[in-house]
Amino acid sequence: MRTHTDQTREARIRELIARLEGGKDVQARDLKIVLGAEQYKDYKQCWRDQKELRAEEKPDDVVEYEALLKEALFAHAKFERYSRRSSSRSNLIINRSQKATELQNTADGAFERALEFLSEAAGRDPTIQRWFDRNLDFAPDSLLSIDPVGMPRAVSSRSLDNQSSKRTALGLLSKREVKLEVLRDALERRAEVVVETEEIAKREKLRSLMERLREER
């Protein structure tokens, strides 16, 4: 297997990082050469962790909240459709203001029930946060609101109001991103070793100087 000096290893790590950042792939054997046994083991473990994350099932509370939200969105859509209709149908005069208010109240009530359920679920299990596209802050002045835009979305939702990607919210990384993280970490560790080595050299130089000065007295 090909080996590297410290200088060529750093250059090679930078080269592989640039390749990955450019959208290209890096073979496992190339990683193994520049990382060494211990860091390559870390890479393998990191990728195993990622595969486990992908196999994780959506919690029951998230499924239940999505069902409640679907009902609320349906009620809101019904209210909006009614609001766009003409003022009369089949020659019957309709009290549109009263009917519209009733439909809006129904939708608002459905949104409130969904949000209350989610608040209770988050109280039982704070880790449920990772399954949602925004901060589950239920304080009166929070950014959540009882309307289609202001309601939290599960990260798997295809809604245009979903504010984050599934991969980001769940901490999912592609295999290329895992390789990038490991290589960047290796580069950072090397920089720390270089700084530490330089500091040791400076302290040794100072110690030698002080000893020489004492001898000259």
C-alpha positions as CSV (number, residue, x, y, z in Angstrom):
1,M,0.0,0.0,0.0
2,R,1.2,3.5,-0.9
3,T,2.4,5.6,2.1
4,H,2.8,9.3,2.6
5,T,5.1,11.7,4.5
6,D,3.4,14.3,6.7
7,Q,3.7,16.9,3.9
8,T,2.4,14.7,1.1
9,R,-0.4,13.3,3.4
10,E,-1.7,16.8,4.1
11,A,-1.6,17.7,0.4
12,R,-3.4,14.5,-0.5
13,I,-6.1,15.1,2.1
14,R,-6.7,18.6,0.6
15,E,-6.8,17.1,-2.9
16,L,-9.5,14.6,-1.8
17,I,-11.5,17.3,0.0
18,A,-11.5,19.4,-3.2
19,R,-12.6,16.4,-5.2
20,L,-15.5,15.7,-2.9
21,E,-16.5,19.4,-2.8
22,G,-16.6,19.4,-6.6
23,G,-19.2,16.6,-6.5
24,K,-16.8,13.8,-7.4
25,D,-16.3,10.6,-5.4
26,V,-13.3,9.3,-3.5
27,Q,-12.6,5.6,-3.3
28,A,-12.4,3.9,0.1
29,R,-8.8,2.7,-0.5
30,D,-7.8,6.4,-1.0
31,L,-9.4,7.3,2.3
32,K,-7.7,4.4,4.1
33,I,-4.2,5.5,2.8
34,V,-4.4,9.1,4.0
35,L,-6.5,8.5,7.2
36,G,-4.7,5.6,8.8
37,A,-6.3,2.7,10.6
38,E,-7.9,4.5,13.5
39,Q,-9.4,7.4,11.6
40,Y,-10.6,5.0,8.8
41,K,-12.3,3.0,11.6
42,D,-14.1,6.2,12.7
43,Y,-15.3,6.7,9.1
44,K,-16.7,3.2,8.9
45,Q,-18.5,3.7,12.2
46,C,-19.9,7.0,11.1
47,W,-21.4,5.5,7.9
48,R,-22.9,2.6,9.9
49,D,-24.6,5.2,12.2
50,Q,-26.0,7.0,9.1
51,K,-27.5,3.7,7.8
52,E,-29.2,3.2,11.1
53,L,-30.7,6.7,11.0
54,R,-32.2,5.9,7.6
55,A,-33.9,2.8,9.0
56,E,-35.5,4.7,11.9
57,E,-39.3,4.7,11.8
58,K,-41.4,7.8,12.3
59,P,-42.8,8.0,15.9
60,D,-46.5,7.4,16.4
61,D,-47.0,10.9,17.8
62,V,-45.7,12.4,14.5
63,V,-48.0,10.2,12.5
64,E,-51.0,11.2,14.7
65,Y,-50.1,14.9,14.4
66,E,-49.9,14.6,10.6
67,A,-53.4,13.1,10.6
68,L,-54.8,16.0,12.7
69,L,-53.0,18.6,10.6
70,K,-54.5,17.0,7.4
71,E,-58.0,17.4,8.9
72,A,-57.2,21.1,9.7
73,L,-55.8,21.7,6.2
74,F,-58.9,20.2,4.7
75,A,-61.2,22.4,6.8
76,H,-59.2,25.5,5.8
77,A,-59.4,24.6,2.1
78,K,-63.2,24.2,2.5
79,F,-63.3,27.7,4.0
80,E,-61.2,29.2,1.2
81,R,-63.3,27.6,-1.5
82,Y,-66.5,28.9,0.1
83,S,-65.0,32.4,0.4
84,R,-64.3,32.5,-3.4
85,R,-67.9,31.6,-4.4
86,S,-70.5,34.0,-5.7
87,S,-72.9,35.6,-3.2
88,S,-75.9,33.3,-4.1
89,R,-76.5,29.8,-5.5
90,S,-79.7,28.2,-6.9
91,N,-81.5,31.6,-6.4
92,L,-81.1,31.2,-2.6
93,I,-79.8,34.1,-0.7
94,I,-77.0,33.0,1.6
95,N,-75.8,34.7,4.7
96,R,-72.2,34.5,3.5
97,S,-70.6,36.3,6.4
98,Q,-72.1,33.9,9.0
99,K,-71.3,30.8,7.0
100,A,-67.7,31.9,6.3
101,T,-67.2,32.6,10.0
102,E,-68.4,29.2,10.9
103,L,-66.1,27.5,8.4
104,Q,-63.1,29.6,9.5
105,N,-63.8,28.7,13.2
106,T,-64.0,25.0,12.3
107,A,-60.6,25.3,10.6
108,D,-59.1,27.3,13.4
109,G,-60.3,24.8,15.9
110,A,-58.8,21.9,14.0
111,F,-55.4,23.7,13.8
112,E,-55.6,24.3,17.5
113,R,-56.3,20.7,18.3
114,A,-53.4,19.6,16.2
115,L,-51.0,22.1,17.8
116,E,-52.2,21.2,21.3
117,F,-51.6,17.5,20.6
118,L,-48.1,18.3,19.3
119,S,-47.3,20.4,22.4
120,E,-48.3,17.5,24.6
121,A,-46.3,15.1,22.5
122,A,-43.2,17.3,22.7
123,G,-43.7,17.5,26.5
124,R,-43.6,13.8,26.7
125,D,-40.7,13.3,24.4
126,P,-38.5,16.4,23.6
127,T,-36.5,14.3,21.0
128,I,-39.6,14.5,18.7
129,Q,-38.2,17.9,17.7
130,R,-35.8,16.3,15.2
131,W,-38.7,15.1,13.2
132,F,-40.0,18.7,12.5
133,D,-39.0,21.5,10.1
134,R,-39.0,24.3,12.7
135,N,-38.5,24.9,16.4
136,L,-41.3,23.5,18.5
137,D,-41.7,26.6,20.6
138,F,-45.3,26.8,22.0
139,A,-44.8,30.1,23.8
140,P,-47.5,32.8,23.1
141,D,-44.9,34.9,21.1
142,S,-43.5,32.0,19.1
143,L,-43.5,31.9,15.3
144,L,-46.1,29.1,15.3
145,S,-49.6,30.0,14.3
146,I,-52.9,28.3,13.5
147,D,-52.8,28.6,9.7
148,P,-51.3,26.5,6.9
149,V,-48.0,28.4,6.8
150,G,-47.5,28.7,10.6
151,M,-48.1,25.0,11.5
152,P,-45.0,22.7,11.9
153,R,-44.5,20.2,9.2
154,A,-42.9,16.7,9.6
155,V,-39.6,16.7,7.8
156,S,-40.9,14.1,5.4
157,S,-43.7,16.4,4.3
158,R,-43.9,17.3,0.6
159,S,-45.7,20.6,1.4
160,L,-44.3,23.8,0.0
161,D,-44.5,25.1,3.6
162,N,-41.9,22.6,4.8
163,Q,-39.1,24.8,6.0
164,S,-36.2,22.2,6.0
165,S,-35.1,19.2,4.2
166,K,-35.5,15.7,5.7
167,R,-31.7,15.0,5.5
168,T,-30.8,18.2,7.4
169,A,-33.5,17.8,10.1
170,L,-32.7,14.2,10.9
171,G,-28.9,14.7,10.7
172,L,-28.7,12.5,7.6
173,L,-25.5,12.7,5.5
174,S,-24.7,11.2,2.2
175,K,-21.7,8.9,1.9
176,R,-19.8,11.7,0.2
177,E,-20.7,14.1,3.0
178,V,-19.4,11.5,5.6
179,K,-16.1,11.3,3.7
180,L,-15.8,15.0,3.6
181,E,-16.4,15.3,7.4
182,V,-13.8,12.7,8.1
183,L,-11.2,14.2,5.9
184,R,-11.8,17.7,7.3
185,D,-11.5,16.4,10.8
186,A,-8.2,14.7,9.8
187,L,-6.9,18.0,8.5
188,E,-8.0,19.8,11.6
189,R,-6.3,17.2,13.8
190,R,-3.1,17.5,11.8
191,A,-3.2,21.3,12.3
192,E,-3.6,20.9,16.0
193,V,-0.6,18.5,16.1
194,V,1.5,21.0,14.2
195,V,0.6,23.8,16.6
196,E,1.3,21.6,19.6
197,T,4.7,20.5,18.2
198,E,5.6,24.2,17.5
199,E,4.6,25.1,21.1
200,I,6.8,22.3,22.5
201,A,9.7,23.4,20.4
202,K,9.3,27.0,21.6
203,R,9.2,25.9,25.3
204,E,12.3,23.7,24.8
205,K,14.1,26.6,23.1
206,L,13.2,28.9,26.0
207,R,14.3,26.3,28.6
208,S,17.7,25.9,26.8
209,L,18.1,29.7,26.7
210,M,17.4,30.0,30.4
211,E,19.8,27.3,31.3
212,R,22.6,28.8,29.2
213,L,22.0,32.2,30.9
214,R,22.2,30.6,34.4
215,E,25.5,28.9,33.4
216,E,27.0,32.2,32.2
217,R,26.4,33.9,35.5
